Amino acid sequence: MQSKFIFKLALVLFLIPLSGCIHKLQFKQEPVVRIHLTSSTAYSTISSDCNIIVETNKMRGKSKSFSVWNIGIKGNKMYVEHNNKYIKNVGDWVKFYTEKPWGVLYLQGKGYKGALKFLYLNNKISVINEVNIEDYLKGVVPYEIGNLPLEKVEAVKAQAIAARTYAIRKMMYRKNNYFDLHSDIRDQVYKGIKENSDITDMACEATRGMILTYKHKPIDAKYSSTCGGITADARELWTDKKVPYLTPVVDARSRFIFKGKSFCSRSRYSNWEIQYNRNDFFKLLKGNLIYLTGKQESEIGEIKNIKIVKRGPSRRVIEIIVYSNKGKYSITKNNIRLLMKNSQNPKKSLLSTYFTIKQSKNKISIKGKGFGHGAGMCQYGAIGMASMGYGFREILKHYYHGARLEKVY
């Protein structure tokens, strides 16, 4: 065997061989992930059931369990206060963590494992949770797939692996000096220890360190609620390049020939219909076109018609044209959902791009399938597969064609 060199980049260890062949991604230990919780000018409180260690630019100290720390902004500076005493020369950051590994920090009453770092940036205080990735996942999985019963635990395991893969990929590629992931739908919903359960904790522990890779790199592990019978192609949503593991998959026993009900057929979003008064619908389109095109209302003109002009490999709509008395507007891919987003009545927003439109004199009827972008793992489909006895490996193999499971720590 040829000799190998070890090059350390951030937390990740890559093996770089002289021969040029690809080697497995491997972490030296369980990674710590940085989660952006909030950015605001609001006052915050920190407490714990354990002794708290406090660090700033110029000091390190300790406080007893159940004592309260206050953090806020005063005079264009961040202040830290404890027992009615202000800590001098705090600087632009302060970090809190518990003395014991089992301890929990409470931010405004919400519990978090790991450390909480407060950064004074752009006249706001950003709160970052620095936490071991397995503890992070235990605060993600319940919100992404729900607290499911034991008989569906294989779907929870599949979700844990997809979420872990997503997080590690973001850690490797996000170009942000302060954090790796948002704590909301911009990345993955994370709320600390609030909804931890025995089932989700068990699923995370049973799959510890496992991620999905393609050519030994973490995949972009997309997932969404309901695919509606067939998953989406990445080219229908975000890119012009083929992503081998994000191609259409029939959500049934055969990936290629649809037979019987889809795995996600029990989802209430398998089939849906939205109806609008024609004038209300065209008013909605006009408002959203202003946002999507950057044009003024007078430039958009009066909406006259809407037409689906192109569909992708999974039959999802990838181009739609809106006609007005001042021109026509082509809206493509995932922006189509933004075109039909109803902020005032979210229940009437477009749920997916797998739909048809039927127009009558005064009514618009939109019939569709699925909820979400539809690429990668269908969460209701995974639950359906688990209910039928499929294991997490089979679930992931079904949705991420060509991806491999690897244990990276």
ZAVOKOL-30588 format. One record per residue (C-alpha): x negated, y, z; residue number from 1; residue in three letters. Coordinates in steps of 0.25 Angstrom, whole numbers, plus 5000, padded with zeros to 4 digits. Layout:
ZAVOKOL-30588
     u     v     w    i   aa
     X     Y     Z  NUM  ALA
...
END
This chain:
ZAVOKOL-30588
     u     v     w    i   aa
  5000  5000  5000    1  MET
  4995  5014  4997    2  GLN
  4993  5023  5008    3  SER
  5004  5033  5012    4  LYS
  5003  5047  5018    5  PHE
  5013  5053  5028    6  ILE
  5018  5067  5025    7  PHE
  5027  5073  5036    8  LYS
  5037  5083  5031    9  LEU
  5046  5089  5042   10  ALA
  5052  5077  5049   11  LEU
  5051  5068  5037   12  VAL
  5039  5059  5034   13  LEU
  5038  5055  5020   14  PHE
  5028  5044  5015   15  LEU
  5020  5049  5003   16  ILE
  5013  5038  4996   17  PRO
  5002  5039  4986   18  LEU
  5009  5030  4977   19  SER
  5020  5040  4975   20  GLY
  5031  5030  4978   21  CYS
  5043  5034  4987   22  ILE
  5043  5030  5002   23  HIS
  5053  5031  5012   24  LYS
  5057  5043  5020   25  LEU
  5054  5041  5034   26  GLN
  5055  5050  5047   27  PHE
  5045  5048  5058   28  LYS
  5057  5050  5068   29  GLN
  5071  5054  5069   30  GLU
  5072  5067  5062   31  PRO
  5078  5080  5069   32  VAL
  5088  5088  5061   33  VAL
  5091  5102  5062   34  ARG
  5106  5106  5062   35  ILE
  5111  5120  5060   36  HIS
  5123  5121  5069   37  LEU
  5126  5136  5069   38  THR
  5121  5150  5065   39  SER
  5128  5162  5072   40  SER
  5127  5174  5081   41  THR
  5135  5167  5091   42  ALA
  5130  5164  5106   43  TYR
  5127  5150  5109   44  SER
  5126  5141  5121   45  THR
  5117  5129  5124   46  ILE
  5118  5119  5135   47  SER
  5115  5104  5138   48  SER
  5118  5093  5147   49  ASP
  5103  5091  5148   50  CYS
  5091  5101  5151   51  ASN
  5088  5110  5139   52  ILE
  5075  5113  5133   53  ILE
  5074  5127  5127   54  VAL
  5063  5132  5117   55  GLU
  5061  5145  5110   56  THR
  5049  5152  5103   57  ASN
  5043  5155  5116   58  LYS
  5048  5146  5127   59  MET
  5053  5132  5131   60  ARG
  5062  5130  5143   61  GLY
  5072  5121  5150   62  LYS
  5086  5123  5156   63  SER
  5094  5113  5164   64  LYS
  5106  5105  5159   65  SER
  5119  5112  5157   66  PHE
  5113  5126  5157   67  SER
  5117  5135  5146   68  VAL
  5109  5143  5136   69  TRP
  5115  5155  5127   70  ASN
  5109  5159  5114   71  ILE
  5113  5171  5106   72  GLY
  5109  5183  5099   73  ILE
  5107  5197  5105   74  LYS
  5100  5209  5099   75  GLY
  5096  5201  5086   76  ASN
  5089  5191  5094   77  LYS
  5093  5177  5099   78  MET
  5094  5176  5115   79  TYR
  5094  5164  5124   80  VAL
  5100  5164  5137   81  GLU
  5100  5155  5149   82  HIS
  5106  5157  5163   83  ASN
  5109  5172  5160   84  ASN
  5094  5173  5156   85  LYS
  5089  5177  5142   86  TYR
  5077  5169  5137   87  ILE
  5066  5179  5132   88  LYS
  5060  5179  5118   89  ASN
  5068  5168  5113   90  VAL
  5064  5171  5098   91  GLY
  5072  5166  5086   92  ASP
  5074  5151  5091   93  TRP
  5078  5143  5104   94  VAL
  5079  5128  5105   95  LYS
  5087  5120  5115   96  PHE
  5086  5105  5117   97  TYR
  5089  5095  5129   98  THR
  5078  5090  5138   99  GLU
  5083  5076  5136  100  LYS
  5086  5069  5123  101  PRO
  5100  5065  5127  102  TRP
  5104  5080  5130  103  GLY
  5114  5088  5122  104  VAL
  5114  5102  5119  105  LEU
  5127  5110  5119  106  TYR
  5129  5121  5109  107  LEU
  5142  5129  5112  108  GLN
  5146  5116  5119  109  GLY
  5143  5107  5107  110  LYS
  5133  5096  5109  111  GLY
  5120  5094  5101  112  TYR
  5108  5084  5102  113  LYS
  5094  5089  5100  114  GLY
  5090  5104  5100  115  ALA
  5097  5116  5097  116  LEU
  5089  5127  5091  117  LYS
  5094  5142  5090  118  PHE
  5088  5150  5079  119  LEU
  5089  5165  5077  120  TYR
  5091  5167  5062  121  LEU
  5097  5178  5054  122  ASN
  5103  5185  5066  123  ASN
  5110  5172  5070  124  LYS
  5107  5160  5078  125  ILE
  5106  5146  5071  126  SER
  5108  5134  5080  127  VAL
  5100  5122  5075  128  ILE
  5102  5108  5081  129  ASN
  5089  5100  5080  130  GLU
  5093  5085  5082  131  VAL
  5089  5071  5079  132  ASN
  5096  5067  5066  133  ILE
  5103  5055  5073  134  GLU
  5109  5064  5083  135  ASP
  5113  5074  5072  136  TYR
  5120  5062  5064  137  LEU
  5128  5059  5077  138  LYS
  5134  5073  5076  139  GLY
  5136  5072  5061  140  VAL
  5142  5059  5058  141  VAL
  5155  5060  5066  142  PRO
  5158  5073  5058  143  TYR
  5155  5068  5045  144  GLU
  5162  5055  5045  145  ILE
  5170  5055  5058  146  GLY
  5170  5046  5071  147  ASN
  5174  5033  5064  148  LEU
  5177  5020  5072  149  PRO
  5167  5009  5073  150  LEU
  5173  5001  5061  151  GLU
  5169  5012  5052  152  LYS
  5155  5014  5058  153  VAL
  5148  5010  5045  154  GLU
  5153  5023  5038  155  ALA
  5148  5031  5050  156  VAL
  5134  5024  5048  157  LYS
  5135  5028  5033  158  ALA
  5138  5042  5037  159  GLN
  5127  5043  5047  160  ALA
  5117  5039  5036  161  ILE
  5122  5049  5026  162  ALA
  5122  5060  5036  163  ALA
  5108  5056  5041  164  ARG
  5103  5056  5026  165  THR
  5109  5069  5024  166  TYR
  5103  5075  5036  167  ALA
  5089  5070  5033  168  ILE
  5089  5075  5018  169  ARG
  5093  5089  5023  170  LYS
  5082  5089  5033  171  MET
  5072  5085  5022  172  MET
  5077  5095  5011  173  TYR
  5085  5107  5018  174  ARG
  5076  5120  5017  175  LYS
  5080  5126  5030  176  ASN
  5069  5129  5041  177  ASN
  5079  5129  5052  178  TYR
  5089  5117  5050  179  PHE
  5092  5105  5042  180  ASP
  5107  5104  5042  181  LEU
  5119  5112  5044  182  HIS
  5129  5106  5055  183  SER
  5141  5108  5046  184  ASP
  5147  5103  5032  185  ILE
  5135  5110  5025  186  ARG
  5127  5098  5029  187  ASP
  5134  5088  5039  188  GLN
  5143  5091  5051  189  VAL
  5136  5090  5064  190  TYR
  5142  5094  5078  191  LYS
  5132  5088  5087  192  GLY
  5137  5078  5097  193  ILE
  5151  5082  5097  194  LYS
  5157  5070  5090  195  GLU
  5147  5059  5092  196  ASN
  5153  5045  5093  197  SER
  5148  5031  5096  198  ASP
  5151  5027  5082  199  ILE
  5144  5038  5075  200  THR
  5132  5037  5084  201  ASP
  5131  5022  5082  202  MET
  5132  5025  5067  203  ALA
  5120  5035  5067  204  CYS
  5112  5026  5076  205  GLU
  5114  5013  5068  206  ALA
  5109  5021  5055  207  THR
  5098  5028  5062  208  ARG
  5088  5034  5052  209  GLY
  5095  5028  5040  210  MET
  5097  5038  5028  211  ILE
  5100  5036  5013  212  LEU
  5089  5038  5003  213  THR
  5087  5038  4988  214  TYR
  5072  5036  4984  215  LYS
  5069  5037  4999  216  HIS
  5074  5051  5000  217  LYS
  5087  5055  5008  218  PRO
  5099  5056  4999  219  ILE
  5108  5067  4999  220  ASP
  5119  5059  5007  221  ALA
  5131  5066  5003  222  LYS
  5145  5062  5009  223  TYR
  5159  5067  5010  224  SER
  5172  5063  5015  225  SER
  5180  5056  5004  226  THR
  5175  5053  4990  227  CYS
  5189  5050  4984  228  GLY
  5185  5037  4978  229  GLY
  5172  5041  4971  230  ILE
  5160  5048  4976  231  THR
  5155  5061  4969  232  ALA
  5142  5062  4961  233  ASP
  5132  5073  4966  234  ALA
  5132  5079  4952  235  ARG
  5147  5082  4954  236  GLU
  5144  5090  4966  237  LEU
  5130  5096  4968  238  TRP
  5120  5093  4958  239  THR
  5117  5090  4943  240  ASP
  5108  5078  4946  241  LYS
  5112  5064  4949  242  LYS
  5110  5060  4963  243  VAL
  5110  5044  4963  244  PRO
  5116  5042  4976  245  TYR
  5127  5052  4974  246  LEU
  5134  5047  4962  247  THR
  5149  5043  4961  248  PRO
  5153  5030  4969  249  VAL
  5167  5024  4968  250  VAL
  5171  5023  4983  251  ASP
  5176  5009  4983  252  ALA
  5170  4995  4983  253  ARG
  5165  4996  4969  254  SER
  5156  5009  4967  255  ARG
  5159  5009  4952  256  PHE
  5173  5003  4950  257  ILE
  5184  5009  4959  258  PHE
  5193  4998  4965  259  LYS
  5204  5000  4975  260  GLY
  5203  5011  4986  261  LYS
  5191  5019  4988  262  SER
  5184  5018  5001  263  PHE
  5188  5032  5005  264  CYS
  5203  5030  5001  265  SER
  5207  5032  5016  266  ARG
  5202  5046  5016  267  SER
  5213  5056  5015  268  ARG
  5205  5063  5005  269  TYR
  5205  5052  4995  270  SER
  5216  5059  4987  271  ASN
  5221  5073  4990  272  TRP
  5229  5084  4983  273  GLU
  5229  5099  4984  274  ILE
  5240  5108  4979  275  GLN
  5239  5122  4976  276  TYR
  5248  5133  4971  277  ASN
  5242  5137  4958  278  ARG
  5240  5152  4962  279  ASN
  5234  5148  4975  280  ASP
  5224  5138  4969  281  PHE
  5219  5148  4959  282  PHE
  5218  5159  4970  283  LYS
  5209  5148  4978  284  LEU
  5200  5146  4965  285  LEU
  5198  5161  4963  286  LYS
  5194  5163  4977  287  GLY
  5184  5152  4977  288  ASN
  5179  5156  4963  289  LEU
  5175  5169  4969  290  ILE
  5166  5162  4979  291  TYR
  5160  5152  4969  292  LEU
  5158  5162  4957  293  THR
  5154  5174  4965  294  GLY
  5164  5182  4957  295  LYS
  5174  5193  4961  296  GLN
  5189  5189  4961  297  GLU
  5191  5199  4949  298  SER
  5180  5191  4941  299  GLU
  5187  5178  4944  300  ILE
  5200  5182  4938  301  GLY
  5213  5175  4939  302  GLU
  5212  5159  4940  303  ILE
  5220  5153  4928  304  LYS
  5216  5138  4928  305  ASN
  5206  5127  4934  306  ILE
  5201  5115  4926  307  LYS
  5193  5103  4930  308  ILE
  5183  5102  4918  309  VAL
  5172  5091  4923  310  LYS
  5171  5079  4932  311  ARG
  5159  5072  4937  312  GLY
  5156  5057  4938  313  PRO
  5165  5054  4950  314  SER
  5176  5062  4943  315  ARG
  5175  5074  4953  316  ARG
  5177  5088  4947  317  VAL
  5163  5094  4943  318  ILE
  5168  5106  4936  319  GLU
  5181  5115  4936  320  ILE
  5184  5127  4929  321  ILE
  5193  5139  4934  322  VAL
  5199  5148  4924  323  TYR
  5202  5162  4926  324  SER
  5207  5174  4918  325  ASN
  5192  5179  4918  326  LYS
  5185  5166  4915  327  GLY
  5182  5152  4920  328  LYS
  5174  5147  4931  329  TYR
  5167  5133  4932  330  SER
  5166  5127  4946  331  ILE
  5158  5114  4947  332  THR
  5155  5103  4957  333  LYS
  5156  5105  4971  334  ASN
  5160  5120  4969  335  ASN
  5173  5115  4964  336  ILE
  5177  5112  4979  337  ARG
  5173  5126  4982  338  LEU
  5182  5131  4971  339  LEU
  5194  5124  4978  340  MET
  5191  5127  4992  341  LYS
  5202  5132  5000  342  ASN
  5197  5139  5012  343  SER
  5210  5144  5017  344  GLN
  5216  5130  5016  345  ASN
  5205  5120  5016  346  PRO
  5215  5108  5015  347  LYS
  5217  5113  5000  348  LYS
  5202  5114  4997  349  SER
  5197  5104  4986  350  LEU
  5192  5092  4994  351  LEU
  5184  5086  4983  352  SER
  5180  5088  4968  353  THR
  5187  5075  4965  354  TYR
  5201  5081  4960  355  PHE
  5210  5084  4949  356  THR
  5219  5097  4947  357  ILE
  5233  5098  4942  358  LYS
  5239  5111  4939  359  GLN
  5254  5114  4937  360  SER
  5261  5127  4935  361  LYS
  5260  5132  4950  362  ASN
  5252  5121  4957  363  LYS
  5238  5115  4957  364  ILE
  5236  5101  4962  365  SER
  5222  5095  4965  366  ILE
  5221  5080  4968  367  LYS
  5208  5075  4972  368  GLY
  5200  5064  4979  369  LYS
  5190  5065  4991  370  GLY
  5185  5075  5000  371  PHE
  5171  5081  4999  372  GLY
  5160  5081  4989  373  HIS
  5162  5066  4987  374  GLY
  5147  5063  4985  375  ALA
  5140  5052  4993  376  GLY
  5146  5045  5004  377  MET
  5162  5045  5005  378  CYS
  5164  5046  5020  379  GLN
  5178  5040  5019  380  TYR
  5173  5030  5010  381  GLY
  5162  5026  5019  382  ALA
  5173  5024  5030  383  ILE
  5181  5016  5021  384  GLY
  5169  5007  5018  385  MET
  5166  5005  5032  386  ALA
  5180  5001  5035  387  SER
  5179  4991  5024  388  MET
  5166  4985  5031  389  GLY
  5155  4992  5023  390  TYR
  5142  4995  5030  391  GLY
  5135  5008  5030  392  PHE
  5125  5003  5020  393  ARG
  5136  4999  5010  394  GLU
  5143  5013  5012  395  ILE
  5130  5021  5009  396  LEU
  5126  5012  4998  397  LYS
  5140  5014  4992  398  HIS
  5140  5029  4992  399  TYR
  5125  5032  4990  400  TYR
  5121  5024  4978  401  HIS
  5107  5021  4977  402  GLY
  5103  5027  4991  403  ALA
  5095  5019  5001  404  ARG
  5096  5018  5016  405  LEU
  5083  5021  5023  406  GLU
  5079  5022  5038  407  LYS
  5070  5034  5039  408  VAL
  5068  5035  5054  409  TYR
END
